[in-house]
Amino acid sequence: METLVLVLHILVALGMIGLILLQQGKGAEAGASFGAGASNTVFGASGSANFLTKSTAVLTTIFFITSLTLAIFAKHNAQELYSLTAPASTPVTSAPAPVTTIPTTPAQTPSNP
């Protein structure tokens, strides 16, 4: 599922880049990118502005949703990874400290030759 969302995210991003590059500035003529008056025949009398603007808005919404979905997947994966590497919490019990005895006789040391 995560791979599918990631592939969709990349395709939507590429589509947004293409649509944004196709759009003209407010001062430019609509026919500049399509030739003399071709925008009126391809996209209707209003030109390509409405079509490109609406398409960009739809792709932007999809991009936003896939971004949030990928963030949720990343959070879930990080929590799973942390739960695998974190030490298990063990209850602390009060056990008596081990008693060590000091020998009363000195240990035998080997003699030097």
Helices and strands as residue ranges (DSSP letters): H 2-22, G 30-32, H 38-43, H 49-85
